[in-house]
Amino acid sequence: QHCLAFACGVMATVGAMHLTGGPTTALGRRKATSEKAFVLNVGLQFRSQAVADGFVKEWGKAAAYCLRNEAFLFAYEIAQSDQDPLKYLITERYRSKADYLGAHRSS
């Protein structure tokens, strides 16, 4: 029952965002264009592509959880360098530094 209520809330929120005419991402999340935010960029260097691939797979699971459960998380993305396939950059964008240090790090 809790999951159903959560799903209904998410659908209502997404619908309201679309009705406001604001820009959204491909996943339906509202793009924040004027809000102040806390951004954390994490650079990673791997020793092999196999290790990088394993990390990206597991990180994807954690990212999906965070995006589902943390309303204050605006973006959580990983990108591979076009110069070096063993270098990656994780970009995390939160409503505030307090949200990152508190709720995100304890979830």
C-alpha positions as CSV (number, residue, x, y, z in Angstrom):
1,Q,0.0,0.0,0.0
2,H,2.9,2.3,0.8
3,C,4.4,1.6,-2.7
4,L,1.1,2.4,-4.4
5,A,0.8,5.7,-2.5
6,F,4.4,6.5,-3.4
7,A,3.8,5.7,-7.1
8,C,0.7,7.8,-7.2
9,G,2.6,10.7,-5.6
10,V,5.4,10.4,-8.2
11,M,2.9,10.3,-11.1
12,A,1.1,13.3,-9.7
13,T,4.3,15.2,-9.3
14,V,5.5,14.4,-12.8
15,G,2.2,15.3,-14.2
16,A,2.2,18.7,-12.4
17,M,5.7,19.4,-13.8
18,H,4.6,18.7,-17.3
19,L,1.5,20.9,-16.9
20,T,3.6,23.8,-15.7
21,G,5.4,23.8,-19.0
22,G,8.9,23.8,-17.5
23,P,11.7,21.9,-19.1
24,T,12.1,18.2,-18.2
25,T,14.8,15.6,-18.7
26,A,14.2,12.5,-20.9
27,L,13.3,10.7,-17.7
28,G,10.6,13.3,-16.8
29,R,12.5,15.0,-14.1
30,R,12.2,18.8,-14.0
31,K,15.3,20.6,-15.1
32,A,16.3,23.2,-12.5
33,T,17.3,26.3,-14.3
34,S,17.4,29.0,-11.6
35,E,17.8,27.2,-8.3
36,K,20.9,27.4,-6.3
37,A,22.3,23.9,-5.7
38,F,25.3,22.1,-4.2
39,V,27.3,20.2,-6.9
40,L,29.8,17.5,-6.2
41,N,32.1,16.2,-9.0
42,V,34.1,13.0,-8.4
43,G,36.8,12.0,-10.8
44,L,37.7,8.3,-11.1
45,Q,40.6,6.6,-12.8
46,F,40.4,2.8,-13.2
47,R,43.2,0.3,-13.9
48,S,41.2,-1.8,-16.4
49,Q,38.0,-1.6,-18.4
50,A,36.7,-4.7,-16.6
51,V,37.0,-2.9,-13.3
52,A,35.4,0.2,-14.7
53,D,32.5,-1.8,-16.2
54,G,31.9,-3.5,-12.9
55,F,31.9,-0.2,-11.0
56,V,29.5,1.4,-13.5
57,K,27.1,-1.5,-13.2
58,E,27.0,-1.4,-9.4
59,W,27.0,2.5,-9.3
60,G,23.9,2.4,-11.6
61,K,22.0,0.4,-9.0
62,A,22.9,2.9,-6.3
63,A,22.1,5.8,-8.5
64,A,18.7,4.4,-9.4
65,Y,17.9,4.0,-5.6
66,C,19.0,7.5,-4.9
67,L,17.0,9.1,-7.7
68,R,13.9,7.2,-6.6
69,N,14.2,7.9,-2.9
70,E,15.8,11.3,-2.6
71,A,13.6,14.2,-3.7
72,F,16.4,16.7,-3.0
73,L,18.7,15.0,-5.5
74,F,18.5,16.9,-8.8
75,A,21.1,14.9,-10.8
76,Y,23.3,11.9,-10.3
77,E,25.2,11.0,-13.5
78,I,28.3,9.2,-14.6
79,A,30.3,10.1,-17.8
80,Q,33.2,8.4,-19.5
81,S,36.0,10.5,-20.8
82,D,36.3,10.8,-24.6
83,Q,40.1,11.1,-24.1
84,D,40.7,8.2,-21.8
85,P,38.2,5.3,-21.5
86,L,39.4,4.5,-18.0
87,K,38.6,8.0,-16.7
88,Y,35.0,8.7,-15.4
89,L,33.4,11.7,-13.8
90,I,30.4,11.4,-11.4
91,T,28.3,14.6,-11.1
92,E,26.0,14.9,-8.1
93,R,23.6,17.8,-7.8
94,Y,21.7,18.4,-4.6
95,R,19.2,21.0,-3.4
96,S,21.8,21.9,-0.7
97,K,25.1,20.8,0.9
98,A,23.1,19.9,4.0
99,D,21.0,17.5,2.0
100,Y,24.2,15.8,0.7
101,L,25.9,15.7,4.1
102,G,22.8,14.5,6.0
103,A,20.1,12.6,4.2
104,H,22.0,11.4,1.2
105,R,25.1,10.1,3.0
106,S,22.9,8.3,5.5
107,S,20.6,6.6,3.0
